[in-house]
Amino acid sequence: MNRVLEPEVMDKHENVQAYAHADFSTVNQMFVDRLVKHYSSYLNKVLDIGCGPADIPIRLVRALPKTHVTAVDASKNMIESAKAAVKKANFDNQISLVQAYLPGLPFELHSFDGIISNSILHHLPEPILFWKEIMKLGKSGAVVCVMDLLRPDSPQRAKEIVEANAKDEHPLLKEDFYNSLLAAFTLGEVKEQLKSSGLQKLKAEIISDRHWLVSGNLR
Ligand SMILES: C[S@@+](CC[C@H](N)C(=O)[O-])C[C@H]1O[C@@H](n2cnc3c(N)ncnc32)[C@H](O)[C@@H]1O
């Protein structure tokens, strides 16, 4: 099945609300647990690209109280939702929220010890720009941990994945999830992107029926 692009920035109020209220706790906690288990000593100054409602930054600073996360998203409504969640969790000192668009994020070159990201890549028409941005913003030896959806073989399989994992979620969330699966990359495509960007040393693996993970250190 070929990739079918979906809208890039998630800024419609109803979709943002549906996303912010959906339950991603299992997957998000798994992502944070892996980070903490393998890379906690690197995670002082972390950038989260496409942070959405900031559930992952909140889980990360809860686990690592000395970590500071700069969490960035192009969507004004997502950043508003993230601000409310960060304030509620009382992590204003450890999480800075920035509304900005990739490519061209407004940060000093090579200034982050860790760059994390979940589920933005499938939104991007030009995925190489994402990997190049990581190379620009990460320090030498910085940790990279990027997770996203895996494109299934068929629209029918995408429907099955939505029903198996989001049966009781809001219809808008289910529709976005389905469209995201169709827009996602295969592991082979991700490996090609890493190779073209000079990041082939990072490990790319499938970690669930619907996710791949890229992790490792920059040179
Ligand atoms: C599916 S959400 C993932 C949110 C969050 N990382 C999570 O784990 O739940 C993808 C986010 O990426 C943002 N996004 C898409 N394209 C972007 C771009 N070019 N620059 C910055 N943010 C972008 C969207 O606005 C959306 O909030």
The ligand as a Gaussian input file, in Angstrom:
#p B3LYP/6-31G(d) Opt

LIG

0 1
 C        0.171000      12.899000      16.270000
 S        0.745000      14.308000      17.114000
 C        1.884000      13.600000      18.256000
 C        1.932000      14.371000      19.541000
 C        2.850000      13.852000      20.632000
 N        4.220000      13.749000      20.220000
 C        2.400000      12.549000      21.211000
 O        3.230000      11.671000      21.427000
 O        1.221000      12.376000      21.519000
 C        1.829000      15.085000      15.932000
 C        2.118000      16.541000      16.270000
 O        3.106000      17.059000      15.375000
 C        2.773000      18.392000      15.054000
 N        3.402000      18.766000      13.795000
 C        3.126000      18.296000      12.560000
 N        3.939000      18.842000      11.633000
 C        4.755000      19.700000      12.302000
 C        5.838000      20.540000      11.904000
 N        6.227000      20.619000      10.626000
 N        6.483000      21.264000      12.849000
 C        6.103000      21.169000      14.156000
 N        5.079000      20.393000      14.590000
 C        4.424000      19.655000      13.683000
 C        1.259000      18.384000      14.978000
 O        0.715000      19.678000      15.130000
 C        0.890000      17.439000      16.128000
 O        0.651000      18.120000      17.319000

